[in-house]
Amino acid sequence: MEQLQASLQARGLSVSNLPDKGRSLVTTKDFYPGEVIISQEPYVFVPNNSLTESSCDGCFSKSNLKKCSACQVVWYCGSTCQKLEWKLHRLECQALAKLDKERRKSVTPTIRMMVKLYLRRKLQSERVIPVTAIDNYNLVEQLVSHMLDIDEKQLVLYAQMANLVNLILGCPDIDIKEIAENFSKIACNAHTICDSELRPLGTGLYPVISIINHSCLPNSVLVFEGRLAVVRAVQHIPKDAEILISYIETATSTITRQKTLKEQYLFTCTCPCCIKVGQHDDIQESAILEGYRCRDNRCSGFLLRESDDKGFVCQQCGLTRNKEEIRKKSRDIKALLDKAPKSTSSGNPQDAMILYKNIEKLQKEVCHPFSISLMRTWEKLHEILVQLEEWKEALTFCRLTIPVYERVYPGFHPLLGLQYYSCGKLEWLLGETDDAIKSLTKAVDILRITHGTNTPFMKELLMKLEEARAEASYTLSCKE
Ligand SMILES: C[S@@+](CC[C@H](N)C(=O)[O-])C[C@H]1O[C@@H](n2cnc3c(N)ncnc32)[C@H](O)[C@@H]1O
């Protein structure tokens, strides 16, 4: 702990204990928007491989993959990644190679994560891999596990998984209870590794980053550069303040956010957004994001349940909507949404587009124009239409999402920046240069804070903006 504090002190940080939160990462100097607060390589990480989709165990690439011939479980994109991972994979490979074919199928990414955790501990204790103040198993030991709070069913599942890990490791001296507790630690401390566009790639355990607590209105953001986790300030953070990131998708009502946090991280959030739960403004916002629209299409009011529970009444114009009518339409939407995964995985985007357009039509009759479910449908239609190369329509749906994004995300949220980037790319493609410049500028303003400016992803965005500006000034000079 002293070594960790010394290492953090050099970066303007320190670990404190807060009464209701446990350990927290606190600043010992000011941080400014866009500044890197801390970055860390994972103690262990695994790609999100499944039986149908694989990626490289070193860099998550999905191309030129070759399966490790010995264990037949792990994939690499080439010898560079294979060599980099070899010290750890050598041990893992020996353990996996001993399993029969059927058993190997049960080696999920979570099981691999645990196997790798113990193997890395072994390599560090034998000094094959160096130990540093921010890269050691002691930090894993200090992670919260919430073992006393999790239910019986979950405990049984962890125990079964722990038995499988023990069987793979072939070390009867490793305590099953300890492995089960480590599964619980992974559940509330591991982070989903995403690419620059926030698409999930894998899972990693970053024991120092895991000291950072959650807020639904955070002052920092966690992004990844490959597997390196990078925390950046999104606002001015003064000395002696707590660093806070969001663990969850915050585009939901307070009650939904609190439920998610309780179920996955086992705490009740009391951030500035959550303490408003039940207050008038919060009820109104929830009714907009997850509730229904007024019967009158010209009215933008939100609806609340009538006191006799027979229906919903618009808080702007007073019109009521019948509960049964809403229920029926909601059932129809659900029936269509249930068909959606099949339609999207069937590989026929045309079918998926028709289905989602039907969903949108029904949702527009039921949901408030700022509804999150309607926004998700617009996102899906944008994605499908890009696939179909229907650029104009894709742009229409992308633009529809922007006001909802603006409403639900704070100014410097990566998803807002990325959505502006998507709009800008489509506008540029369609020759709408002035609009493209506006969208790309907004994307740059946000993403330079959340993502920095040095990654290939950001360099490409900056180049696109420059190209668009150059074209606009060339067109202008031609006109003059
Ligand atoms: C990734 S850990 C964060 C570090 C943790 N406080 C510790 O002592 O190691 C996640 C856990 O921290 C606690 N936590 C995180 N954010 C919190 C918050 N806003 N309020 C209360 N507890 C919080 C919860 O127990 C949660 O399961």
The ligand as an SDF file (V2000), in Angstrom:
LIG
                    3D

 27 29  0  0  0  0  0  0  0  0999 V2000
  -14.5850   -0.9310   -8.6280 C   0  0  0  0  0  0  0  0  0  0  0  0
  -14.8970   -0.8810   -6.9250 S   0  0  0  0  0  0  0  0  0  0  0  0
  -14.4320    0.7420   -6.4980 C   0  0  0  0  0  0  0  0  0  0  0  0
  -13.4460    0.7910   -5.3380 C   0  0  0  0  0  0  0  0  0  0  0  0
  -13.9890    0.3710   -4.0200 C   0  0  0  0  0  0  0  0  0  0  0  0
  -14.5700    1.4940   -3.3380 N   0  0  0  0  0  0  0  0  0  0  0  0
  -12.9430   -0.2690   -3.1420 C   0  0  0  0  0  0  0  0  0  0  0  0
  -12.9680   -0.0260   -1.9280 O   0  0  0  0  0  0  0  0  0  0  0  0
  -12.1320   -1.0580   -3.6380 O   0  0  0  0  0  0  0  0  0  0  0  0
  -16.6280   -0.8980   -6.9630 C   0  0  0  0  0  0  0  0  0  0  0  0
  -17.2520   -0.9280   -5.6110 C   0  0  0  0  0  0  0  0  0  0  0  0
  -17.0250    0.3060   -4.9370 O   0  0  0  0  0  0  0  0  0  0  0  0
  -18.1930    0.7350   -4.2580 C   0  0  0  0  0  0  0  0  0  0  0  0
  -18.6770    1.9640   -4.9130 N   0  0  0  0  0  0  0  0  0  0  0  0
  -18.3360    2.4650   -6.1040 C   0  0  0  0  0  0  0  0  0  0  0  0
  -18.9430    3.6280   -6.3470 N   0  0  0  0  0  0  0  0  0  0  0  0
  -19.7040    3.8850   -5.2930 C   0  0  0  0  0  0  0  0  0  0  0  0
  -20.5950    4.9430   -4.9460 C   0  0  0  0  0  0  0  0  0  0  0  0
  -20.8070    5.9670   -5.7790 N   0  0  0  0  0  0  0  0  0  0  0  0
  -21.2240    4.8910   -3.7510 N   0  0  0  0  0  0  0  0  0  0  0  0
  -21.0250    3.8470   -2.9070 C   0  0  0  0  0  0  0  0  0  0  0  0
  -20.1960    2.8160   -3.1710 N   0  0  0  0  0  0  0  0  0  0  0  0
  -19.5430    2.8350   -4.3420 C   0  0  0  0  0  0  0  0  0  0  0  0
  -19.1900   -0.3890   -4.3840 C   0  0  0  0  0  0  0  0  0  0  0  0
  -19.0170   -1.2290   -3.2910 O   0  0  0  0  0  0  0  0  0  0  0  0
  -18.7570   -1.0730   -5.6630 C   0  0  0  0  0  0  0  0  0  0  0  0
  -19.1270   -2.4200   -5.7230 O   0  0  0  0  0  0  0  0  0  0  0  0
  1  2  1  0
  2  3  1  0
  2 10  1  0
  3  4  1  0
  4  5  1  0
  5  6  1  0
  5  7  1  0
  7  8  2  0
  7  9  1  0
 10 11  1  0
 11 12  1  0
 11 26  1  0
 12 13  1  0
 13 14  1  0
 13 24  1  0
 14 15  1  0
 14 23  1  0
 15 16  2  0
 16 17  1  0
 17 18  1  0
 17 23  2  0
 18 19  1  0
 18 20  2  0
 20 21  1  0
 21 22  2  0
 22 23  1  0
 24 25  1  0
 24 26  1  0
 26 27  1  0
M  CHG  2   2   1   9  -1
M  END
$$$$
